[in-house]
Amino acid sequence: MTRTDPMTCSDPMTVLLEWQAAAREAGDPQAGLMALSTVSPAGEPSLRTVSVKLLESRRIGFVTDSRSPKARDIAACPRVTVMFTWMSLRRQVTVRGDAARMSAEEAGREFRRRSRPAQLGAWASHQSSPILDRGVLDSALAAAARRWPEGTPVPVPPHWAGYVITPTEIEFLRAGRPDRLHDRSRHRPAGDAWVQHVLGS
Ligand SMILES: Cc1cc2nc3c(=O)[nH]c(=O)nc-3n(C[C@H](O)[C@H](O)[C@H](O)COP(=O)(O)O)c2cc1C
């Protein structure tokens, strides 16, 4: 149960945080994930799952490979949508916003939070690029492990990137009613405050 109701709240980011905490408490496997949609310069939409690395006042963050298609899309068009879906609670939050690169310092902090295998994996990976076979990745991982043996700090790869999304619209949906008239509300920033509308389901 959450304390803040999106239909009456003054800060939707607080509700988003509470809903995510409730999803974690409910053991929802999607609690730390979101779907990220970007648009290519040719206008083609793409959608993929990313881990939520940052969720705080007007900042939603994730990390990725700066050479990936999503990073190329964002460089050309920073408008993105992310969607949190927590089926255990029958809740969905959709956030539209503008994505920008995290500072190198903040992205580096995220890198250092990763496990050592995940740090080495980031060096071995060339996300979304075709390779001959899985062996190419295994060799690259072994090479990274030789380069930075156990006990040696793994540096941040040059292609490591973090992005921060600044919301321009947040929409909450709470499903599960027999009449299917879901509780929905839309929130848009207006200076320091938010303008809120209840939606006709
Ligand atoms: C559970 C899960 C978590 C993921 N987390 C991330 C992530 O945090 N960052 C990331 O770049 N890709 C993550 N991925 C992989 C992406 O969904 C995607 O396949 C990859 O980033 C390539 O996307 P692109 O080719 O559209 O750029 C995750 C996938 C799954 C299934």
The ligand as an SDF file (V2000), in Angstrom:
LIG
                    3D

 31 33  0  0  0  0  0  0  0  0999 V2000
   16.5080   -7.4900  -17.6130 C   0  0  0  0  0  0  0  0  0  0  0  0
   17.2600   -6.6710  -18.6290 C   0  0  0  0  0  0  0  0  0  0  0  0
   18.0060   -5.5830  -18.2000 C   0  0  0  0  0  0  0  0  0  0  0  0
   18.7410   -4.8290  -19.1410 C   0  0  0  0  0  0  0  0  0  0  0  0
   19.4320   -3.7330  -18.7050 N   0  0  0  0  0  0  0  0  0  0  0  0
   20.1210   -2.9920  -19.6070 C   0  0  0  0  0  0  0  0  0  0  0  0
   20.7900   -1.8060  -19.2030 C   0  0  0  0  0  0  0  0  0  0  0  0
   20.7370   -1.3790  -18.0340 O   0  0  0  0  0  0  0  0  0  0  0  0
   21.4910   -1.1200  -20.1470 N   0  0  0  0  0  0  0  0  0  0  0  0
   21.5530   -1.5230  -21.4460 C   0  0  0  0  0  0  0  0  0  0  0  0
   22.2140   -0.8600  -22.2520 O   0  0  0  0  0  0  0  0  0  0  0  0
   20.9100   -2.6250  -21.8650 N   0  0  0  0  0  0  0  0  0  0  0  0
   20.1900   -3.3700  -20.9770 C   0  0  0  0  0  0  0  0  0  0  0  0
   19.5150   -4.4920  -21.4060 N   0  0  0  0  0  0  0  0  0  0  0  0
   19.6090   -4.8660  -22.8240 C   0  0  0  0  0  0  0  0  0  0  0  0
   18.6840   -3.9810  -23.6580 C   0  0  0  0  0  0  0  0  0  0  0  0
   17.3420   -4.4100  -23.5090 O   0  0  0  0  0  0  0  0  0  0  0  0
   19.0610   -3.9690  -25.1510 C   0  0  0  0  0  0  0  0  0  0  0  0
   18.9950   -5.2580  -25.6830 O   0  0  0  0  0  0  0  0  0  0  0  0
   20.4640   -3.3940  -25.3940 C   0  0  0  0  0  0  0  0  0  0  0  0
   20.7000   -2.2710  -24.5680 O   0  0  0  0  0  0  0  0  0  0  0  0
   20.6480   -2.9820  -26.8440 C   0  0  0  0  0  0  0  0  0  0  0  0
   19.7470   -1.9580  -27.1550 O   0  0  0  0  0  0  0  0  0  0  0  0
   19.8470   -1.0770  -28.5030 P   0  0  0  0  0  0  0  0  0  0  0  0
   20.4690   -1.9760  -29.5480 O   0  0  0  0  0  0  0  0  0  0  0  0
   18.4250   -0.7600  -28.8140 O   0  0  0  0  0  0  0  0  0  0  0  0
   20.6740    0.1080  -28.1950 O   0  0  0  0  0  0  0  0  0  0  0  0
   18.7370   -5.2100  -20.5040 C   0  0  0  0  0  0  0  0  0  0  0  0
   17.9350   -6.2720  -20.9240 C   0  0  0  0  0  0  0  0  0  0  0  0
   17.2070   -6.9910  -19.9940 C   0  0  0  0  0  0  0  0  0  0  0  0
   16.3410   -8.1230  -20.4900 C   0  0  0  0  0  0  0  0  0  0  0  0
  1  2  1  0
  2  3  1  0
  2 30  2  0
  3  4  2  0
  4  5  1  0
  4 28  1  0
  5  6  2  0
  6  7  1  0
  6 13  1  0
  7  8  2  0
  7  9  1  0
  9 10  1  0
 10 11  2  0
 10 12  1  0
 12 13  2  0
 13 14  1  0
 14 15  1  0
 14 28  1  0
 15 16  1  0
 16 17  1  0
 16 18  1  0
 18 19  1  0
 18 20  1  0
 20 21  1  0
 20 22  1  0
 22 23  1  0
 23 24  1  0
 24 25  2  0
 24 26  1  0
 24 27  1  0
 28 29  2  0
 29 30  1  0
 30 31  1  0
M  END
$$$$
